[in-house]
Amino acid sequence: MAITLQESLRGLFYAPFYVALAHDAYAAEGVEVRFVSSPRPSDAARNVLDGTVDVCWGGPMRIMQAYQQMPDCDLVSFAEVVTRDPFLLLGREARPGFALRDLLGLRVATVSEVPTPWMCLQEDLRRAGIAPADLTRVADRSMADNVAALRRGEVDVVQVFEPFAAALEADGAAHVWYAQGSRGLTSYTTFYARRGLLTDRREELLRMVRAMARTLIASRSFRSMRTAAAVWTGASILRPCGRLSRLPAIRCPSEPNRPASLMRRGSCLSRSSMASN
């Protein structure tokens, strides 16, 4: 019986997972995997708990949130894959000497689709001596809506992932102020499943982990990462961003090496060797 693997949302920084699917890495390790997508990110953990799917990928923050809401739940994270924060803060004008304290007094639109980006940014603010509650925050709109609001001048700063950031830069509509990945290593994305599944189907899950390890080693060549991203994200994630050309050519006209820079800034290639992940 196949392991049903669910993505929580479609994102460029999940490229290692798409590489594994595009290159049949799971089958090569002798495990059958059926891929599905969650209708809404907020349903991802619930689908694992009710048995709709077997395994999901997502942030450990999601698991901690599930335990906070349901203390008797039995979700377990395993196989860390993404180890840096892929989210970025952008403002309309360039600010090369940006410090987090510059956010005070500005209208900051944060991510609403998933909890981890804002949770991590709160930690950065606290480390900088800033109370997160002191921010003037817009917290109830999607990234696409926030990007549109920035273009209209209704907010001053947006928190987004790629390729939203590159689309704003390509239009001259915004500049990157802060890369949350500069914080350093962050356990950002893993597989997760119910504890019982880790016992009942241990060998299959071990094979999935081996498949991902081999994928990360193989993906040290950027071409395979870019190709898989084209297969899995080109048709949907870029559509809200207008002027960006479709993957695998995620590049702006003035930056022929844009694909690699996007992946690195988006934290998929944040180390010199992904194998160490």
Buried (B, 14 or more C-beta within 10 A) or exposed (E): EEBBBBBBBBBBBBBBBBBBBBBEBBEBBEBEBEBEEBEEBBBBBBBBBEEEBBBBBBBBBBBBBBEEEEEEBBBBBBBBBBBBBBBBBBBBEEBEEBEBEBBEEEBBBBBBBBBBBBBBBBBBBEEEEBEBEEBEBBEEBEBBBBBBBBBEEBBBBBBBBBBBBBBBBBBEBBBBBBBBBEBEEBBBBBBBBBEEBBEEBEEBBBBBBBBBBBBBBBBBEBEBBBBBBBBBBBEEBBEBBEEBBEBBEBBBEEBEEBBBBBBBBBBBBBBEEBEEB
